[in-house]
Amino acid sequence: MIARQSTKELLAESLKELSQFKAVDKITIKELTKNCGLTPPTFYNHFRDKYELMAWIYNQKVEAAMKNFGVTNSFEDVICKCMEIVLEDENFYTNLLKNAVGQNSFRYATNDYAIKLLEDWIKARYNFDELTPEIYFCIKFYMRAASEFIKDWALSRWDCSPREMAKFFVEAMPEPLKPLLLQI
């Protein structure tokens, strides 16, 4: 049976299609919705702005990568998968990284989501009600740095595979996070 796309998925496909021909910062909500047969009010029922849509596209895949973290996948596997997502649709993500900048950018929105996923995972895994200020700081610091390096890697095309980069990220992990994320 053919699965029907959700409204969010239609909007995502529309953005991806339009981004093949235009910088994402130049795509309007009107263009985006017209391209998939929807209206701007429908868009705003699902997303605050196009940056939230951009983040949603990536975050759905990151969430899937996190699903087996600590069961069959290591932290290195999760980081590797996050980088492979960028390579799987390289033109789209390059457009997002180059043209969706600023406070509400794609990178900030996806990074905030990754920080929250990691915080929630640690809390659930170790039955913590709250994280210590040190752990919270380390997660945020580490994930912000990782986001910046992934952007640099993707845009500059470093001669380094996602697996090699993931190994570097594990090696650079702050010490307070290692017992929480690597001892699984």
RABELRA-V349062 format. One record per helix or strand. SS is the DSSP state (a for helix, b for strand). FROM is the first residue (numbers start at 1). LEN is the number of residues. If there is no record, write none. Layout:
ss: (SS & SS)
from: (FROM & FROM)
len: (LEN & LEN)
This chain:
ss: (a & a & a & a & a & b & b & a & a & a & a & a & a)
from: (7 & 24 & 29 & 40 & 50 & 69 & 73 & 75 & 90 & 106 & 133 & 162 & 175)
len: (12 & 3 & 7 & 7 & 17 & 1 & 1 & 14 & 10 & 21 & 24 & 10 & 7)
